[in-house]
Amino acid sequence: MRKHDPYSQIAPARLITRDWLALSRTRLANERTLLAYVRTSVSLVGLGLIMARWFDHSVAVVTGIALIILGIVAMGIGGWRFIQENRRCRLPTPRNVDTD
């Protein structure tokens, strides 16, 4: 089931400046969200590597490995959400739009 696309019924030629600016803000917010996911996942993987490599205690090693896995999962979720939102905000091209 596809999510509702608010711009699917509107020809790009009929969009006003406010609509184009709203789409630009949404795309930029989506990119900022992706960068937040990247920042968080890099931090988790880095902390996990430090814990797994520098501490000799078994609990620290297991926690470090868990943080590395969590960072990789967070990166996957962030990328997936970025792609989904990016597809939802894509405007139809003029050849795909009915000009009734």
ChimeraX attribute file (.defattr): number of C-alpha atoms within 10 A of each C-alpha:
attribute: neighborCount
match mode: 1-to-1
recipient: residues
	/A:1	3
	/A:2	5
	/A:3	7
	/A:4	8
	/A:5	12
	/A:6	10
	/A:7	16
	/A:8	14
	/A:9	10
	/A:10	14
	/A:11	18
	/A:12	16
	/A:13	10
	/A:14	9
	/A:15	11
	/A:16	9
	/A:17	9
	/A:18	9
	/A:19	13
	/A:20	12
	/A:21	11
	/A:22	11
	/A:23	16
	/A:24	13
	/A:25	12
	/A:26	15
	/A:27	17
	/A:28	12
	/A:29	12
	/A:30	18
	/A:31	15
	/A:32	13
	/A:33	16
	/A:34	20
	/A:35	16
	/A:36	14
	/A:37	21
	/A:38	19
	/A:39	14
	/A:40	16
	/A:41	23
	/A:42	17
	/A:43	15
	/A:44	21
	/A:45	20
	/A:46	16
	/A:47	18
	/A:48	23
	/A:49	18
	/A:50	15
	/A:51	21
	/A:52	22
	/A:53	13
	/A:54	11
	/A:55	13
	/A:56	10
	/A:57	10
	/A:58	10
	/A:59	12
	/A:60	17
	/A:61	19
	/A:62	14
	/A:63	16
	/A:64	24
	/A:65	20
	/A:66	16
	/A:67	22
	/A:68	23
	/A:69	16
	/A:70	16
	/A:71	24
	/A:72	17
	/A:73	13
	/A:74	19
	/A:75	21
	/A:76	15
	/A:77	14
	/A:78	20
	/A:79	16
	/A:80	13
	/A:81	16
	/A:82	20
	/A:83	13
	/A:84	12
	/A:85	14
	/A:86	14
	/A:87	11
	/A:88	16
	/A:89	17
	/A:90	13
	/A:91	17
	/A:92	14
	/A:93	10
	/A:94	11
	/A:95	8
	/A:96	9
	/A:97	15
	/A:98	9
	/A:99	10
	/A:100	4
